[in-house]
């Protein structure tokens, strides 16, 4: 690593890329994210397991914050919905809520149009408004009032006025057969009304987004664990370092290939701890140096005596 700021920069960039992957590559983010988190530091010659774990924690936290911000921003910026659905002869259309934003009176008008080309009487059908509150995880079903004066093929408009406190709401409409209580046609759920502060939606989405990013980071821990075990296995198979061919009293770490000094007990790059065999190797190297020094002194004394 060049500087600590360089490391902070690439960790932040990885977190940013990891946070946008769910919106770009879909489910593949669960595989691409852990590979990216491991491959980039490895390419930059990062070998320390502790730093891999620290990087993972930082990226996990940053990604969670970014994903939550992105999802919340997307949620609160959706336009006012107009729900519709069709099943055989029955159709629900123009399902909406007014106002879609904060109501000055505290009341919200939900409405939908029911159309049926078959022989249907007002007593044959019941329209329901379903309102889900995300944070409290509650669902309420409300019967709706309708104008059924004309034929169903021209459309019957149903409505329901509700007073809703601030919250994170979804709503949809269901047409039910009154005879057997089965569902005839139902719209999808849609966000609304938007009657709460931005922080309410962020807190409501937090658990969902936490689940989204947990799996890729779990896979990342598996990859780091496998890398650690592979390095430990190499260390157990042989000495943690070997004499360097370049000389100068240095040694080459057999775990990552880094050049280390003769007195080092740990590799400065990968953190490998040198085993007990190394003091013997070092002692032999020192002994050899002393023998060379003794031979030089003897030769000098001999030469002086001859003179």
N, C-alpha and C positions, 0 to 999 in steps of 0.2 A: 504494500500500500504506500502511495506517495505521501499523503498527509491525512490527518484525521478528517479534514474537511472534504477531501476527495472521497473518503469512505462514507461520510454522511450523505454526500451528493448521490452516490450510486445506490445506497440503501433507499433514499427517498424516491429515486427514479423507479426502482424495482417496485416499491409500494404503490406508486402511481399507476404503473402498467398493470400490476396485479389487481388494482381496484377497478380498472376499466374493462378488464377481460370478461367479466360476467355479462357485460352489455355488448361485447363485440364477437366473441367466439362461442358463446353459449356454454353448454356443459363441459366443453373441452378445457375451460379455464381451470378445472379441478386437476388437470394433468399438466398443462402448460405453466401454471403458476409455481408449483414446487420445483419444476425443472429449471425455470428461469432464476428462482431464488438461489439454487445451488450452482448453476452453470456460470453465472456472471462473476461471483467472487472466486470461483475456481479458476476461471480464465485470467483473472487479475492476480493469480498466484496466492490466493488466500488458502491456508491449510490448517489454521487453528480451529479446533472443534468448538472451543468456547466462543470464539467470534462468530462462528456459524449459528450457534444457539442465540447469541445476543442479536445478531442480524435478524433471525427469524422472529424473535419477540417484538423487535421494533417494527418490522415490516407488517407483522400481524396487527399490531395496534394501529399503525398508520392506515393500513388497508381497511380496517373496520370503520375508522372515522370517515375515510373518503367514500367508501361504498354507501355508508349510511347517509352522507351528505348528498350523493348523487341520486340515490333512490328517493330520498325525501324531496329533493328538487323536482324530480320527474313526477312524483305523486301530486304535489301541490300545484303543478303547472298544467295539469290535464284540463282540457276544456269542458264545458258543461255537457254532460252526456245526454243522448237521446236513445234510450234503449228500445230494442225491438226483438221479436222472436216469432217463429211460425212453426206450427205443428198441425199437419193435415189441414182441416178447414179453418182452424182458429189462428188468429194473428194478434199479437200485442205490438203496438207501435207508439212512437213519440213518448216513451216513458222518461220523465224528467222530474226535477225538483226546482222550485222557485222560492226565494232566490237561491242561487248556487253558492253565493258567498254569505257573509254575516248578515243576518236578518235584524233590522232595527226593532222589530216587534217581538222577536224570539220565536216566531212561528214560521214553519216551512210547508209549502203546498206541494205534495207529490201527486202526479197525475199520469195516466196512461190511457191509451185508446184500445178497446177490444173490438175485433171484427171477426165475424163468423159467417161463412156462406151457406152453412147448413141450417136445418130447422132447430133453432135454439130459442128458448124462452128465458126471460130474466130470472126466473126461479131455478133454472138449470145450471147457472154459473155463479161462482163467487170469486171476486177479485181480492187479492191480498197484497199488502205492502210489507216487505220484509226488511228490517233495519238491523244491521250488525254494528256493534260498537267494539272496535278492535282491542283497545287497551283493557277494558273490563271483560272482554270475551263473552258478551251477551248478545242474544238475538231475540228480537221482538217481531211478532207478526200482527198486523193491524188490518181489520176488514175495511174495504174501501166503499164509498158511496158512488153510485153511477147514475147517469142519465140514460135510461133504457126506453125512452118514449118512441124511438124509431126502430126500424128493422136492424138486426145485428150486422147485416151486410153493409150498412152505411156507417157502422162504427158506434160503439157506446163509449162515452168518456167516463172514466172513474177517477176519483180524487180522494185525498186524505190530508188534513191539516194536522201538523204535529208541532209541539213545542220541544225543541231539542237543546239541552245544555251543550257547552263546549265539549267536543269529543272528536274521535277519529271514526267516521261512519262510512259504511257501504250500504247500498240499498238495491233492491230488485223487485220485480212484480211477478205474481203467480196467479194463473187462472185455474180454478179447481171445480170439478164436477160436484154438485151438491148431492147427487144421488149416492155415489160410492166414495166420495172424498179423494178421488185420484186427481193427479195434476194433468190438466189438459195442455197447457203451454206455460213456459216460464222463461223469463229473460235472464241474462247473465248478471252478475253483481257488478256494480260500478261505484267508484269513489264519490262521496258527496253526502251532505253539503259540506263546503269548506268553511267551517264556522269556528275554527280553533287556531291558536298561534302556531307558528312553524315548529316550535319545540315539541308540541304535542304529537305531531306526525313523526318527528325524528325519534321520540321515545317509543312510539307505537311500532316503528319498523326496526328498532334496534335488535330485538331477539331474532327476528326473521333474517336480518343481515348477518348476525353472528353465526347462525347456522350455515349460511351460504359460504362463509370463508373458513369455517372450521375444518372441513374435509381436506382442502388442498394443503393447509398448514400441518395437518396430521400426517399427510403423505410426505411432506417436507421433512418432518422429524424422522420418518422411517428412512428416507434417503440419507440423511446425516448420520443416523445410527449405523447404517450399512457401511458408509464411508469410514466411520470411526473403527468399526470392527475389522474392516479390511486392513487399515493401518496397523491396528494392534496385532493382527495375525502376522503381518510382515515382520513386526518387531520381535514377536515370539519365535519366529523361524530362524532368526540370525541376530548378530550384534546390531545394535542400533546405529552404529557408524562404522565406517571403514577408512583406512588411510587414504588420503587424497593423492592422486597421481601427480598433482602439481607441486607437492612438497611444501616446505615452509611451516611445518608443524601443524597444519590444518587437517581436518577430517571431513569426510563426506557423509551426510546423514543418509542412511539407506532407506529411510521412510519417504523423504521428499527430494533428496539430492542436493540439499543446500550445503554450502561450505561453512563449517563451524570450526572454532578454535580448539586447540588441543586440550585446554582446561575446561571446556564447556561441559556442563552436566545435562543440559537440555538444548534441543534444537531451537534456534531463535525464530525459525519460520513456521514449523509445524507443531512445535511443543513436545516432540517425542523425548522421553526420558531415556538416557543412555543406561544400558544394563551394567551389571557388576563386572563384566569381562573387560570393560574399558580401562580401569585402573591398571590392570596387568599390561594391556597394550601400551598404555602411556608410560608405565615403568620401564618396559623394554626399550621404548623410544628414548627415554632419558638415559638409561644404562648405556645404550649404544652411543649416545652423545658423550658420556663420560669416558668410555673406552677410547673414543676418537681423540678426546682432549688429552688423555694420559699418553697415548702413543705419540702425539705431537710434542708433548713436554719431554718424553724420553729421547726422541730423535734430536731435539734441540740440545739437550744436555750432552748427548753422545758427541754431537758435532763440536760442541764447545771444548770437550775433553781432548778431542783429536787435535784441536788448534793449540 
